[in-house]
Structure formats: C-alpha cells, structure tokens
C-alpha cells in the first residue's frame, strides 16, 4: 500500500507542476505537453498498481 501512497503523492506534485507550467501558455506548448505526458505515465502506473492490488 505504501507504493500507492508514494505514487499518489508524486501525481499530486506533477499536477501542481502542470498547473504552474501551463499558466499563460498554450496547451500545445512543448513544456506543457512534457509535463502532461509525465503525469499521464504516473496515472497509468497508478492504475496498473491499483488493479494489481485489487486482483490479488
């Protein structure tokens, strides 16, 4: 369960970073896209871990 909590914290940090990076920029800005993609990777990993825990 600690792994899920860690990844939740990382997701929240990246959400905040994405919000900060995107202020005043277009959603197609390279930096905004990179931050969004990093968040996507973590969200997918979180979902995978959650499914794994539920299926045990």
C-alpha positions in Angstrom: 0.0 0.0 0.0 2.9 2.3 0.6 3.7 2.2 -3.1 0.3 3.5 -3.9 0.6 6.4 -1.4 4.0 7.3 -2.9 2.7 7.4 -6.4 -0.4 9.4 -5.3 2.0 12.0 -3.8 4.0 12.1 -7.0 0.8 12.5 -9.0 -0.2 15.5 -6.9 3.2 17.1 -7.2 3.1 16.7 -11.0 -0.5 18.0 -11.2 0.7 21.1 -9.4 3.7 21.4 -11.7 1.5 21.0 -14.8 -0.8 23.8 -13.4 2.2 26.1 -12.8 3.8 25.3 -16.2 0.6 25.8 -18.1 -0.2 29.3 -16.7 -0.1 31.8 -19.6 1.0 29.2 -22.1 -0.9 27.4 -24.9 -1.8 23.8 -24.2 0.3 22.9 -27.2 3.5 24.4 -25.7 6.3 21.8 -25.5 6.8 22.3 -21.8 3.1 21.8 -21.1 3.0 18.7 -23.2 6.0 17.2 -21.5 4.5 17.8 -18.0 1.2 16.4 -19.1 2.9 13.3 -20.6 4.9 12.7 -17.3 1.6 12.9 -15.4 -0.1 10.5 -17.8 2.7 8.0 -17.3 2.3 8.2 -13.5 -1.5 7.9 -13.8 -1.2 4.8 -15.9 1.3 3.3 -13.5 -1.0 4.1 -10.6 -4.0 2.5 -12.3 -1.9 -0.6 -13.1 -0.8 -0.9 -9.5 -4.3 -0.4 -8.2 -5.6 -3.1 -10.5 -2.9 -5.4 -9.4 -3.7 -4.9 -5.7 -7.4 -5.4 -6.3 -6.8 -8.7 -8.2 -4.7 -10.3 -5.5 
